[in-house]
């Protein structure tokens, strides 16, 4: 019954429901030949109702998180899991976001069911940089680059200064900021410490992995080469 457990863990139903799907002939190979629960076949050779089986465990998804959506599992409004196929909520191991983006921040969000990979990405030892673009309420005052790079900036209610961060000025009110940690609302609080406010904020990269090929609200699975780019050092 290996296939029953495999398919149930991917969220298609309980083991009893998946066993019924086999009896109904809904599970086939790519040519449409009916499969049986005790068959030994490769993952890629399994179709359900004519569609390929979802990716196996250990996947990493890139999502373009839109505004107004939260990274929580339970929220009165929309959550990121609503943007995935409903059965993805039933996968075991469960999918989790790699860090969070708040409701008012858009951009690159990673989602995985691989706990070891999740912890590797967020571990301070990995030194994975997150890159954001922001528009500001006011023009820069001129000393922000040096201040953010100094490693001395202390945020309100914090007891340790921030790690050095790289600020690129794209326009008087448009910036790109690269940070190596992920404190609560860090980017917004950094600019608040200079007397400015962030009006729009989007994450564009994690490590050397750029947000590309995904429209707002969309997602796709990442390949091994793309996952490796997360851990590549900056050029």
TORKOL-4160 file (C-alpha; in steps of 0.2 Angstrom, whole numbers, padded with zeros to 4 digits, m for minus):
235
<pt num="1" X="0000" Y="0000" Z="0000"/>
<pt num="2" X="0015" Y="0011" Z="m0002"/>
<pt num="3" X="0006" Y="0021" Z="m0016"/>
<pt num="4" X="m0009" Y="0024" Z="m0005"/>
<pt num="5" X="0002" Y="0032" Z="0009"/>
<pt num="6" X="0012" Y="0042" Z="m0004"/>
<pt num="7" X="m0004" Y="0050" Z="m0012"/>
<pt num="8" X="m0013" Y="0053" Z="0005"/>
<pt num="9" X="0003" Y="0062" Z="0011"/>
<pt num="10" X="0002" Y="0074" Z="m0004"/>
<pt num="11" X="m0015" Y="0079" Z="0002"/>
<pt num="12" X="m0027" Y="0070" Z="m0011"/>
<pt num="13" X="m0037" Y="0063" Z="0003"/>
<pt num="14" X="m0036" Y="0051" Z="0018"/>
<pt num="15" X="m0029" Y="0033" Z="0015"/>
<pt num="16" X="m0047" Y="0027" Z="0014"/>
<pt num="17" X="m0051" Y="0040" Z="0001"/>
<pt num="18" X="m0036" Y="0036" Z="m0009"/>
<pt num="19" X="m0039" Y="0017" Z="m0009"/>
<pt num="20" X="m0056" Y="0021" Z="m0016"/>
<pt num="21" X="m0048" Y="0031" Z="m0030"/>
<pt num="22" X="m0038" Y="0016" Z="m0035"/>
<pt num="23" X="m0054" Y="0005" Z="m0035"/>
<pt num="24" X="m0062" Y="0018" Z="m0046"/>
<pt num="25" X="m0048" Y="0018" Z="m0059"/>
<pt num="26" X="m0044" Y="0036" Z="m0056"/>
<pt num="27" X="m0025" Y="0033" Z="m0054"/>
<pt num="28" X="m0016" Y="0029" Z="m0070"/>
<pt num="29" X="0001" Y="0030" Z="m0078"/>
<pt num="30" X="0004" Y="0043" Z="m0092"/>
<pt num="31" X="m0004" Y="0032" Z="m0105"/>
<pt num="32" X="m0020" Y="0030" Z="m0096"/>
<pt num="33" X="m0017" Y="0012" Z="m0090"/>
<pt num="34" X="m0025" Y="0009" Z="m0073"/>
<pt num="35" X="m0013" Y="0007" Z="m0058"/>
<pt num="36" X="m0015" Y="m0003" Z="m0042"/>
<pt num="37" X="m0011" Y="0001" Z="m0024"/>
<pt num="38" X="0003" Y="m0012" Z="m0024"/>
<pt num="39" X="0011" Y="m0007" Z="m0040"/>
<pt num="40" X="0029" Y="m0001" Z="m0040"/>
<pt num="41" X="0031" Y="0014" Z="m0051"/>
<pt num="42" X="0041" Y="0030" Z="m0051"/>
<pt num="43" X="0033" Y="0046" Z="m0044"/>
<pt num="44" X="0033" Y="0054" Z="m0062"/>
<pt num="45" X="0023" Y="0039" Z="m0069"/>
<pt num="46" X="0008" Y="0042" Z="m0058"/>
<pt num="47" X="m0007" Y="0052" Z="m0064"/>
<pt num="48" X="m0024" Y="0056" Z="m0055"/>
<pt num="49" X="m0039" Y="0060" Z="m0066"/>
<pt num="50" X="m0027" Y="0062" Z="m0080"/>
<pt num="51" X="m0016" Y="0075" Z="m0072"/>
<pt num="52" X="0002" Y="0072" Z="m0066"/>
<pt num="53" X="0004" Y="0069" Z="m0047"/>
<pt num="54" X="0010" Y="0084" Z="m0037"/>
<pt num="55" X="0028" Y="0086" Z="m0033"/>
<pt num="56" X="0035" Y="0074" Z="m0019"/>
<pt num="57" X="0040" Y="0080" Z="m0002"/>
<pt num="58" X="0056" Y="0091" Z="m0001"/>
<pt num="59" X="0050" Y="0104" Z="m0013"/>
<pt num="60" X="0053" Y="0123" Z="m0012"/>
<pt num="61" X="0041" Y="0135" Z="m0019"/>
<pt num="62" X="0044" Y="0153" Z="m0025"/>
<pt num="63" X="0029" Y="0164" Z="m0023"/>
<pt num="64" X="0026" Y="0182" Z="m0028"/>
<pt num="65" X="0016" Y="0187" Z="m0013"/>
<pt num="66" X="0004" Y="0201" Z="m0016"/>
<pt num="67" X="m0001" Y="0215" Z="m0005"/>
<pt num="68" X="m0015" Y="0211" Z="0007"/>
<pt num="69" X="m0011" Y="0193" Z="0010"/>
<pt num="70" X="m0003" Y="0187" Z="0027"/>
<pt num="71" X="0009" Y="0172" Z="0030"/>
<pt num="72" X="m0002" Y="0165" Z="0044"/>
<pt num="73" X="m0011" Y="0149" Z="0043"/>
<pt num="74" X="m0026" Y="0157" Z="0051"/>
<pt num="75" X="m0031" Y="0175" Z="0048"/>
<pt num="76" X="m0048" Y="0184" Z="0046"/>
<pt num="77" X="m0042" Y="0189" Z="0028"/>
<pt num="78" X="m0033" Y="0180" Z="0014"/>
<pt num="79" X="m0017" Y="0170" Z="0018"/>
<pt num="80" X="m0003" Y="0164" Z="0007"/>
<pt num="81" X="m0009" Y="0146" Z="0008"/>
<pt num="82" X="m0026" Y="0151" Z="m0001"/>
<pt num="83" X="m0015" Y="0155" Z="m0017"/>
<pt num="84" X="m0010" Y="0136" Z="m0018"/>
<pt num="85" X="m0021" Y="0121" Z="m0023"/>
<pt num="86" X="m0032" Y="0117" Z="m0008"/>
<pt num="87" X="m0025" Y="0100" Z="m0006"/>
<pt num="88" X="m0008" Y="0108" Z="m0002"/>
<pt num="89" X="m0014" Y="0112" Z="0015"/>
<pt num="90" X="m0016" Y="0093" Z="0018"/>
<pt num="91" X="0001" Y="0088" Z="0013"/>
<pt num="92" X="0012" Y="0079" Z="0026"/>
<pt num="93" X="0025" Y="0086" Z="0031"/>
<pt num="94" X="0015" Y="0102" Z="0031"/>
<pt num="95" X="0021" Y="0117" Z="0020"/>
<pt num="96" X="0028" Y="0132" Z="0029"/>
<pt num="97" X="0034" Y="0149" Z="0024"/>
<pt num="98" X="0053" Y="0152" Z="0025"/>
<pt num="99" X="0051" Y="0168" Z="0036"/>
<pt num="100" X="0037" Y="0180" Z="0034"/>
<pt num="101" X="0032" Y="0195" Z="0024"/>
<pt num="102" X="0019" Y="0206" Z="0033"/>
<pt num="103" X="0002" Y="0210" Z="0025"/>
<pt num="104" X="0008" Y="0227" Z="0017"/>
<pt num="105" X="0024" Y="0219" Z="0010"/>
<pt num="106" X="0024" Y="0211" Z="m0007"/>
<pt num="107" X="0037" Y="0201" Z="m0017"/>
<pt num="108" X="0048" Y="0185" Z="m0015"/>
<pt num="109" X="0042" Y="0172" Z="m0002"/>
<pt num="110" X="0048" Y="0154" Z="m0001"/>
<pt num="111" X="0037" Y="0140" Z="0005"/>
<pt num="112" X="0043" Y="0122" Z="0009"/>
<pt num="113" X="0039" Y="0106" Z="0017"/>
<pt num="114" X="0058" Y="0102" Z="0020"/>
<pt num="115" X="0061" Y="0107" Z="0038"/>
<pt num="116" X="0080" Y="0105" Z="0037"/>
<pt num="117" X="0081" Y="0117" Z="0021"/>
<pt num="118" X="0070" Y="0130" Z="0030"/>
<pt num="119" X="0081" Y="0131" Z="0045"/>
<pt num="120" X="0097" Y="0131" Z="0034"/>
<pt num="121" X="0090" Y="0146" Z="0025"/>
<pt num="122" X="0085" Y="0156" Z="0040"/>
<pt num="123" X="0100" Y="0151" Z="0051"/>
<pt num="124" X="0112" Y="0166" Z="0054"/>
<pt num="125" X="0126" Y="0155" Z="0050"/>
<pt num="126" X="0120" Y="0154" Z="0032"/>
<pt num="127" X="0122" Y="0173" Z="0030"/>
<pt num="128" X="0108" Y="0173" Z="0017"/>
<pt num="129" X="0105" Y="0191" Z="0012"/>
<pt num="130" X="0087" Y="0198" Z="0009"/>
<pt num="131" X="0085" Y="0212" Z="m0004"/>
<pt num="132" X="0071" Y="0224" Z="m0003"/>
<pt num="133" X="0065" Y="0239" Z="m0014"/>
<pt num="134" X="0056" Y="0253" Z="m0005"/>
<pt num="135" X="0048" Y="0270" Z="m0009"/>
<pt num="136" X="0049" Y="0283" Z="0005"/>
<pt num="137" X="0037" Y="0296" Z="0011"/>
<pt num="138" X="0051" Y="0309" Z="0011"/>
<pt num="139" X="0068" Y="0312" Z="0002"/>
<pt num="140" X="0083" Y="0304" Z="0010"/>
<pt num="141" X="0092" Y="0316" Z="0022"/>
<pt num="142" X="0109" Y="0310" Z="0015"/>
<pt num="143" X="0118" Y="0300" Z="0029"/>
<pt num="144" X="0107" Y="0284" Z="0028"/>
<pt num="145" X="0120" Y="0274" Z="0018"/>
<pt num="146" X="0134" Y="0277" Z="0031"/>
<pt num="147" X="0122" Y="0274" Z="0046"/>
<pt num="148" X="0115" Y="0258" Z="0040"/>
<pt num="149" X="0132" Y="0251" Z="0035"/>
<pt num="150" X="0140" Y="0256" Z="0052"/>
<pt num="151" X="0133" Y="0241" Z="0062"/>
<pt num="152" X="0128" Y="0254" Z="0076"/>
<pt num="153" X="0110" Y="0257" Z="0072"/>
<pt num="154" X="0099" Y="0253" Z="0087"/>
<pt num="155" X="0081" Y="0251" Z="0084"/>
<pt num="156" X="0068" Y="0256" Z="0097"/>
<pt num="157" X="0065" Y="0242" Z="0110"/>
<pt num="158" X="0080" Y="0233" Z="0104"/>
<pt num="159" X="0096" Y="0229" Z="0115"/>
<pt num="160" X="0108" Y="0225" Z="0101"/>
<pt num="161" X="0113" Y="0235" Z="0086"/>
<pt num="162" X="0108" Y="0229" Z="0068"/>
<pt num="163" X="0121" Y="0221" Z="0058"/>
<pt num="164" X="0128" Y="0231" Z="0044"/>
<pt num="165" X="0116" Y="0233" Z="0029"/>
<pt num="166" X="0119" Y="0240" Z="0011"/>
<pt num="167" X="0108" Y="0254" Z="0005"/>
<pt num="168" X="0108" Y="0259" Z="m0014"/>
<pt num="169" X="0100" Y="0275" Z="m0018"/>
<pt num="170" X="0089" Y="0273" Z="m0034"/>
<pt num="171" X="0081" Y="0290" Z="m0033"/>
<pt num="172" X="0078" Y="0302" Z="m0019"/>
<pt num="173" X="0063" Y="0292" Z="m0012"/>
<pt num="174" X="0067" Y="0275" Z="m0020"/>
<pt num="175" X="0080" Y="0263" Z="m0012"/>
<pt num="176" X="0086" Y="0246" Z="m0013"/>
<pt num="177" X="0091" Y="0238" Z="0004"/>
<pt num="178" X="0101" Y="0222" Z="0008"/>
<pt num="179" X="0100" Y="0215" Z="0025"/>
<pt num="180" X="0107" Y="0200" Z="0033"/>
<pt num="181" X="0095" Y="0197" Z="0047"/>
<pt num="182" X="0076" Y="0198" Z="0049"/>
<pt num="183" X="0070" Y="0207" Z="0064"/>
<pt num="184" X="0052" Y="0212" Z="0066"/>
<pt num="185" X="0047" Y="0225" Z="0053"/>
<pt num="186" X="0066" Y="0228" Z="0051"/>
<pt num="187" X="0066" Y="0238" Z="0035"/>
<pt num="188" X="0051" Y="0250" Z="0041"/>
<pt num="189" X="0059" Y="0252" Z="0058"/>
<pt num="190" X="0076" Y="0256" Z="0050"/>
<pt num="191" X="0069" Y="0271" Z="0040"/>
<pt num="192" X="0058" Y="0276" Z="0055"/>
<pt num="193" X="0074" Y="0278" Z="0065"/>
<pt num="194" X="0080" Y="0291" Z="0052"/>
<pt num="195" X="0063" Y="0301" Z="0053"/>
<pt num="196" X="0056" Y="0294" Z="0037"/>
<pt num="197" X="0042" Y="0281" Z="0033"/>
<pt num="198" X="0041" Y="0267" Z="0020"/>
<pt num="199" X="0026" Y="0269" Z="0009"/>
<pt num="200" X="0029" Y="0253" Z="m0002"/>
<pt num="201" X="0040" Y="0238" Z="0001"/>
<pt num="202" X="0044" Y="0223" Z="m0009"/>
<pt num="203" X="0057" Y="0209" Z="m0007"/>
<pt num="204" X="0066" Y="0206" Z="m0023"/>
<pt num="205" X="0079" Y="0193" Z="m0019"/>
<pt num="206" X="0085" Y="0180" Z="m0006"/>
<pt num="207" X="0103" Y="0177" Z="m0008"/>
<pt num="208" X="0107" Y="0177" Z="m0026"/>
<pt num="209" X="0089" Y="0170" Z="m0030"/>
<pt num="210" X="0079" Y="0184" Z="m0039"/>
<pt num="211" X="0060" Y="0185" Z="m0040"/>
<pt num="212" X="0057" Y="0181" Z="m0058"/>
<pt num="213" X="0045" Y="0172" Z="m0069"/>
<pt num="214" X="0030" Y="0173" Z="m0057"/>
<pt num="215" X="0016" Y="0186" Z="m0057"/>
<pt num="216" X="0009" Y="0193" Z="m0041"/>
<pt num="217" X="m0001" Y="0179" Z="m0033"/>
<pt num="218" X="0008" Y="0166" Z="m0043"/>
<pt num="219" X="0020" Y="0153" Z="m0038"/>
<pt num="220" X="0032" Y="0139" Z="m0045"/>
<pt num="221" X="0043" Y="0125" Z="m0039"/>
<pt num="222" X="0061" Y="0129" Z="m0039"/>
<pt num="223" X="0074" Y="0117" Z="m0046"/>
<pt num="224" X="0091" Y="0112" Z="m0037"/>
<pt num="225" X="0101" Y="0125" Z="m0047"/>
<pt num="226" X="0089" Y="0139" Z="m0041"/>
<pt num="227" X="0090" Y="0133" Z="m0023"/>
<pt num="228" X="0108" Y="0133" Z="m0024"/>
<pt num="229" X="0108" Y="0152" Z="m0028"/>
<pt num="230" X="0100" Y="0156" Z="m0011"/>
<pt num="231" X="0117" Y="0151" Z="m0003"/>
<pt num="232" X="0129" Y="0159" Z="m0016"/>
<pt num="233" X="0139" Y="0173" Z="m0009"/>
<pt num="234" X="0137" Y="0191" Z="m0017"/>
<pt num="235" X="0148" Y="0195" Z="m0032"/>
